[in-house]
Amino acid sequence: MTTPTSISIPKLRADVRGQVIGPDDAEYDQARAVFYGGFDLYPAVIVRVADEVDIARVIALARETGLELAVRSGGHSVIGQGVSDGGIVIDLARMRAIDVDAEGRAAWAQTGLTALEFTTATHAHGLGVGFGDTGSVGIGGITLGGGVGYLVRKHGLTIDSLLAAEIVTADGELHDVDAEHEPDLFWAIRGGGGNFGVATRFRFALHPLDTVVGGMLMLPATVDTIEGFMAEAEAAPEELSSIANVMRAPPMPFVPEELHGKLSIMALMTYAGDVEAGQRAMAPFRALAEPLADMLRPMPYPEVYPPEEEDYHPVATAHTMFVDSIGRPEAETILEHLATSTAMMGVAQLRTLRGAMARVPVDATAFAHRGSRIMVNCAALYERPEEIEVHGPWIESLATALKQEDDGAYVNFLGFDGEARIRDAYPGPTWDRLRKIKTRYDPTNLFRRNQNIPPATADAA
Ligand SMILES: Cc1cc2nc3c(=O)[nH]c(=O)nc-3n(C[C@H](O)[C@H](O)[C@H](O)COP(=O)(O)OP(=O)(O)OC[C@H]3O[C@@H](n4cnc5c(N)ncnc54)[C@H](O)[C@@H]3O)c2cc1C
């Protein structure tokens, strides 16, 4: 990979305070790697920006050169959009400051932080915000898309705790946005993804979150347990959010060897409230069948994020959707499909929603699926990219069989699904409003390496 003549790495180094990484640098391969495997992309340059002045400088460079611009926070885009092939990457890894105002129950956080880093810093004050199910996800990407995790029923989406943001737009200007200042832009970045500029800082409202009852409950997966689990998850108090992964039990240390490969519900659960009430709320789930493993326990909130292996970079494909119910027929469909999956891991992930998430008006944020009841992700994890030929059709077959009335999609879990599914993420008036705001703030579609919302100017072109 050579650097295009239009970019002078020494000049860029002189121009920015942050770190400039070019193809000849020792760190280049590590810096261009993203969470999922299968994305072997070679950017012209990666700039680990130090501040908003650097960001404006790199944005100007992208405009001058016409090269694609990627923006990276935690690198967990499911389709590798935090890096670019031949383009320029703004990497926020060096922007990780957090300023907690414990008394005011709020924090300003730079967007290079991961969910776990943020959570650890706020937990020191007994406070927190819900992100997703994985600690290494960047707060940049997850927040801009919505954020569905362990507190979704208790405190809503991540964006439902977002009070304000700072964002550098395509003209290099820094905007301070909140409900009063540029409310359209503030609306758009709560679900509209990275389409509107580079978010440098978020201000979150913090919730009291000290000890929760959380961890994993592993049950045998049968039609009865899947149906029962989903019914209990819906009936549970809002303090309890769950992510039920129906899959073959992996060969992990906590799974007895004789159970490896057995169809199981591996449920990640969090009860954010009184510990005794939490134990009571878990009882109906524990009673569904003799648990294969029961790791639910009172724990400091940051421990809800399972430990991660640094070198784990599987290839993944998924189909995300919403459904109204998972009853017996759907449970049967899931089990039949899992029985035929040849992936390293085939999974039907079921997230029961509603609660606080559903109480926010549909038009209050660019995330518009407030009425959706259950999020389903049909996914396969495997070793070699070419295996998609087998696992892709398996996923589509499962998703087609589970499809119900709800046509929506959650943008942060969309893959290479195409424009129609991006429209499903932003139904009706949401799409029209997003396009107007995109046209105002990014008329040339500089921020296009994302699930793209094209500006109206793109129609004329
Ligand atoms: C293992 C795993 C588990 C996940 N679990 C959940 C979950 O439980 N709940 C959930 O809601 N989502 C989940 N996700 C999806 C995740 O929210 C999205 O992939 C998200 O975009 C990742 O953010 P990131 O900053 O880590 O990724 P990156 O790849 O760094 O960024 C993704 C995109 O976000 C935009 N972006 C990121 N930072 C900024 C910024 N500061 N300014 C402007 N644009 C920016 C860019 O368009 C970029 O292409 C998961 C993903 C993975 C890989």
The ligand as an ORCA input file, in Angstrom:
! r2SCAN-3c Opt
* xyz 0 1
  C     -19.292     -7.705     19.840
  C     -20.313     -6.620     19.603
  C     -21.358     -6.482     20.478
  C     -22.316     -5.484     20.293
  N     -23.345     -5.376     21.179
  C     -24.231     -4.366     21.058
  C     -25.278     -4.217     21.985
  O     -25.431     -5.003     22.905
  N     -26.135     -3.179     21.831
  C     -26.004     -2.293     20.810
  O     -26.803     -1.357     20.756
  N     -25.034     -2.431     19.880
  C     -24.154     -3.446     19.984
  N     -23.184     -3.617     19.035
  C     -23.193     -2.776     17.842
  C     -22.429     -1.493     18.082
  O     -23.234     -0.608     18.830
  C     -22.095     -0.820     16.751
  O     -21.341     -1.682     15.964
  C     -21.365      0.499     16.980
  O     -21.386      1.261     15.803
  C     -19.945      0.250     17.408
  O     -19.377      1.439     17.830
  P     -17.791      1.601     17.830
  O     -17.529      3.011     18.118
  O     -17.166      0.557     18.670
  O     -17.443      1.222     16.323
  P     -16.607      1.941     15.174
  O     -16.374      0.875     14.175
  O     -15.457      2.659     15.718
  O     -17.628      2.987     14.627
  C     -18.785      2.556     13.956
  C     -19.376      3.716     13.187
  O     -19.897      4.657     14.100
  C     -19.627      5.966     13.669
  N     -18.842      6.615     14.721
  C     -18.176      6.025     15.749
  N     -17.689      6.967     16.562
  C     -18.049      8.159     16.055
  C     -17.873      9.496     16.454
  N     -17.223      9.809     17.578
  N     -18.377     10.484     15.673
  C     -19.043     10.184     14.545
  N     -19.248      8.942     14.114
  C     -18.762      7.930     14.872
  C     -18.946      5.865     12.345
  O     -19.914      5.965     11.331
  C     -18.370      4.476     12.353
  O     -18.299      3.920     11.067
  C     -22.217     -4.611     19.181
  C     -21.168     -4.769     18.275
  C     -20.214     -5.752     18.484
  C     -19.100     -5.927     17.500
*
